[in-house]
Amino acid sequence: MKFRLSVVTALFTMFLAANTCFALSGGQRTIEMLVRGGPESQREAAQNICNGMDRNPEVLDVVAEVLLQTYQRPGFIEADATAWLCKALGSSGNVRYKGVLQQITDKASDRKVRKYAEQSLGMLGQGAAPPYTAGTVDLAKLREGSINSQEQPKTSVQTGQPSSGTAGNATFDRISNGMSMEEVFALLGQPTATTSRITGKAWAPFYYGGDTTRMFALYKGKGRIIFSNASRYTPVWRVIEVVSDPAESGYP
């Protein structure tokens, strides 16, 4: 009996530890999407928060800072991402972000952004809490730390020996048209940021082929890889262009 209890206790402890590690890694992943990604990545992170996947205070403070720095950015996709970020703060119910959402409600130039900021403001709870103030989170420092944490010695995928060539040129040389996105990421690692746009084919009536969307994987100091979707209904991305550019900023 004691042995069974010990086994159950050990398994329960392992379960808690695994879930704690998952939560922490999930939170870090969300922060990286917010500080390193373009509007599409930020929108996805906000949607995850709205769905209850990650609402810890550290992540929410990053959302607040991103909003304060970007809520005036122009563009349809940008406005949609900003609206979702507002909803993410509203879904937390935390009155700490009342001032942030009030500022956006009063001053945002985009009507959609103002609308969702006001709706999110109404979702916050009652009571008092120390308000979030601009600059509490240093996004530049977070971004730099995220990039540095992913820097590893370049190695050859096939032989395990150090790659030849200078910073990233050899690995970019491995990429060719037709490779899948998964193959590219396996060779180069995750990009600094990603962004996307639709093409004119997306608007063509009765067109069910591919290349309706382009995805751009941006690698700071190396260049960018451009992917196209195989078809409107197949989530497979293939390389259509490789652009080596040491001046690439890594951000949309």
C-alpha positions as MATLAB code, in Angstrom:
seq = 'MKFRLSVVTALFTMFLAANTCFALSGGQRTIEMLVRGGPESQREAAQNICNGMDRNPEVLDVVAEVLLQTYQRPGFIEADATAWLCKALGSSGNVRYKGVLQQITDKASDRKVRKYAEQSLGMLGQGAAPPYTAGTVDLAKLREGSINSQEQPKTSVQTGQPSSGTAGNATFDRISNGMSMEEVFALLGQPTATTSRITGKAWAPFYYGGDTTRMFALYKGKGRIIFSNASRYTPVWRVIEVVSDPAESGYP';
ca = [
       0.000    0.000    0.000;
       2.788    2.386    0.942;
       4.589    1.506   -2.286;
       1.495    2.347   -4.331;
       1.121    5.681   -2.557;
       4.768    6.477   -3.215;
       4.373    5.706   -6.898;
       1.208    7.833   -7.149;
       2.911   10.707   -5.322;
       5.967   10.529   -7.589;
       3.828   10.485  -10.724;
       1.755   13.417   -9.480;
       4.915   15.401   -8.727;
       6.271   14.690  -12.200;
       2.947   15.783  -13.714;
       3.030   19.096  -11.847;
       6.647   19.726  -12.819;
       5.962   18.978  -16.470;
       2.982   21.303  -16.544;
       4.937   24.048  -14.806;
       7.732   23.793  -17.367;
       5.174   23.840  -20.182;
       3.547   26.948  -18.773;
       6.861   28.725  -18.455;
       7.991   27.797  -21.949;
       4.576   28.776  -23.305;
       4.830   32.170  -21.638;
       8.287   32.743  -23.067;
       7.072   31.735  -26.513;
       4.187   34.204  -26.267;
       6.542   37.000  -25.233;
       8.844   36.246  -28.168;
       5.897   36.390  -30.566;
       4.931   39.769  -29.122;
       8.348   41.426  -29.101;
       9.980   39.825  -32.151;
       7.090   39.072  -34.456;
       5.187   41.197  -36.916;
       1.480   42.008  -36.639;
       0.461   38.477  -37.656;
       2.516   36.914  -34.865;
       1.258   39.476  -32.370;
      -2.333   38.769  -33.387;
      -1.817   35.036  -32.882;
      -0.293   35.637  -29.448;
      -3.230   37.870  -28.493;
      -5.714   35.241  -29.662;
      -3.978   32.643  -27.523;
      -4.275   34.940  -24.515;
      -7.971   35.548  -25.220;
      -8.485   31.788  -25.360;
      -7.038   31.484  -21.869;
      -3.769   29.866  -22.897;
      -1.505   32.407  -21.215;
      -2.560   35.260  -18.940;
       0.283   35.610  -16.489;
       1.135   39.189  -15.421;
       4.529   39.214  -17.135;
       2.954   38.438  -20.517;
       0.140   40.963  -20.014;
       2.616   43.727  -19.181;
       4.411   42.990  -22.462;
       1.070   43.240  -24.287;
       0.438   46.618  -22.644;
       3.839   47.980  -23.678;
       3.510   46.683  -27.246;
       0.120   48.386  -27.474;
       1.394   51.716  -26.200;
       4.230   51.689  -28.730;
       2.283   50.500  -31.768;
      -1.407   51.411  -31.520;
      -1.038   54.260  -34.040;
       0.585   52.118  -36.741;
      -1.303   52.219  -40.058;
      -2.511   49.273  -42.101;
      -5.396   46.800  -42.095;
      -3.440   43.846  -40.654;
      -1.772   46.129  -38.119;
      -5.142   47.496  -36.937;
      -6.521   43.965  -36.625;
      -3.526   42.888  -34.553;
      -3.896   45.953  -32.323;
      -7.594   45.229  -31.807;
      -6.761   41.696  -30.699;
      -4.095   42.979  -28.319;
      -6.730   45.246  -26.756;
      -9.053   42.255  -26.392;
      -6.231   40.298  -24.752;
      -5.908   42.947  -22.029;
      -9.686   43.101  -21.655;
      -9.971   39.330  -21.295;
      -7.630   39.479  -18.301;
     -10.177   41.535  -16.352;
      -7.241   43.270  -14.666;
      -7.965   46.921  -13.827;
      -4.206   47.562  -13.963;
      -4.582   48.097  -17.739;
      -7.450   50.565  -17.573;
      -5.207   53.539  -18.321;
      -3.652   51.821  -21.348;
      -7.005   50.984  -22.908;
      -8.407   54.421  -22.040;
      -5.519   56.110  -23.831;
      -6.080   54.007  -26.939;
      -9.843   54.624  -26.812;
      -9.255   58.377  -26.675;
      -6.318   58.777  -29.041;
      -6.137   55.923  -31.592;
      -6.483   57.184  -35.152;
      -8.076   53.965  -36.430;
     -11.808   53.636  -35.724;
     -11.658   49.848  -35.402;
      -8.881   50.107  -32.837;
     -10.854   52.675  -30.820;
     -13.937   50.459  -30.931;
     -12.209   47.370  -29.566;
     -10.208   49.329  -27.036;
     -13.480   50.741  -25.658;
     -15.105   47.299  -25.593;
     -12.075   45.836  -23.837;
     -12.137   48.677  -21.336;
     -15.641   47.600  -20.349;
     -14.382   44.058  -19.672;
     -12.031   45.128  -16.899;
     -12.956   44.492  -13.309;
     -13.687   46.963  -10.542;
     -11.393   48.094   -7.763;
      -7.949   49.626   -7.602;
      -4.557   48.402   -8.707;
      -1.198   50.013   -9.520;
      -1.652   51.204  -13.131;
       0.660   50.053  -15.870;
       2.907   52.914  -16.967;
       4.685   53.241  -20.302;
       8.277   52.023  -20.232;
       7.805   49.530  -17.398;
       8.790   46.785  -19.836;
      11.898   47.348  -21.963;
      10.930   45.758  -25.288;
      14.333   46.383  -26.867;
      16.070   44.551  -24.032;
      13.578   41.686  -24.211;
      14.027   41.449  -27.971;
      17.808   41.425  -27.686;
      17.692   38.785  -24.970;
      15.402   36.566  -27.033;
      17.729   36.726  -30.013;
      20.868   36.099  -27.978;
      19.272   33.102  -26.253;
      18.797   31.466  -29.633;
      22.320   32.060  -30.912;
      24.193   28.770  -31.188;
      27.349   27.673  -33.036;
      26.605   26.896  -36.670;
      26.943   23.171  -37.392;
      26.525   21.055  -40.459;
      23.240   19.177  -40.376;
      24.629   16.217  -42.304;
      28.033   15.692  -40.730;
      27.819   17.397  -37.359;
      31.020   19.300  -38.188;
      31.282   23.103  -38.142;
      29.878   24.718  -41.261;
      32.241   26.344  -43.691;
      31.799   29.893  -44.877;
      31.003   33.093  -43.070;
      28.092   33.978  -40.803;
      25.052   32.331  -42.311;
      26.157   32.227  -45.958;
      26.818   28.493  -45.921;
      23.478   27.686  -44.306;
      21.583   29.997  -46.674;
      23.346   28.265  -49.564;
      21.676   25.034  -48.473;
      18.221   26.457  -49.161;
      16.696   25.924  -52.581;
      13.357   26.519  -54.245;
      10.746   23.884  -53.509;
      11.888   23.123  -49.958;
       9.137   23.058  -47.348;
       9.050   25.568  -44.511;
       9.749   22.741  -42.056;
      12.910   21.767  -43.952;
      14.156   25.355  -43.967;
      13.552   25.872  -40.249;
      15.287   22.581  -39.493;
      18.377   23.854  -41.331;
      18.402   27.519  -40.295;
      16.487   27.491  -37.021;
      13.559   29.769  -36.258;
      13.610   33.172  -37.998;
      13.960   36.455  -36.159;
      10.415   37.286  -37.274;
       7.828   36.344  -39.867;
       5.320   38.336  -41.839;
       2.904   37.601  -44.672;
       0.752   39.154  -47.371;
      -1.869   37.966  -49.819;
      -1.335   38.063  -53.569;
      -3.681   39.123  -56.356;
      -4.620   35.478  -56.923;
      -6.502   35.486  -53.630;
      -9.077   37.802  -55.198;
      -9.535   35.830  -58.428;
     -13.020   34.241  -58.590;
     -13.144   30.453  -58.896;
      -9.379   30.191  -58.444;
      -8.454   27.290  -56.161;
      -4.750   27.012  -56.866;
      -1.747   28.095  -54.842;
       0.308   31.241  -54.344;
      -2.587   33.133  -52.791;
      -0.369   34.057  -49.838;
       3.339   34.747  -49.403;
       5.152   34.135  -46.121;
       8.436   35.885  -45.337;
      10.908   34.401  -42.841;
      13.282   37.181  -41.781;
      16.739   36.353  -40.436;
      18.568   39.291  -38.913;
      21.906   39.937  -40.572;
      21.378   37.103  -43.067;
      18.408   37.748  -45.321;
      14.926   36.416  -45.916;
      13.283   33.274  -47.237;
      10.045   33.721  -49.193;
       7.443   30.944  -49.175;
       4.239   30.436  -51.120;
       1.272   28.268  -50.155;
       0.836   25.139  -52.246;
      -2.917   25.659  -52.590;
      -5.725   27.627  -51.008;
      -6.717   24.651  -48.869;
      -3.387   22.951  -48.191;
      -1.256   24.291  -45.304;
       2.037   23.488  -47.047;
       4.554   26.257  -47.713;
       7.328   25.984  -50.324;
      10.359   28.181  -50.935;
      10.031   30.345  -54.041;
      12.897   32.775  -53.408;
      16.020   33.079  -51.244;
      17.337   36.584  -50.606;
      20.741   36.871  -48.916;
      21.106   40.298  -47.330;
      23.573   41.061  -44.503;
      21.674   44.333  -43.918;
      18.392   42.536  -43.146;
      16.971   44.016  -39.921;
      15.005   40.904  -39.073;
      11.783   42.797  -38.435;
       8.842   43.654  -40.718;
];
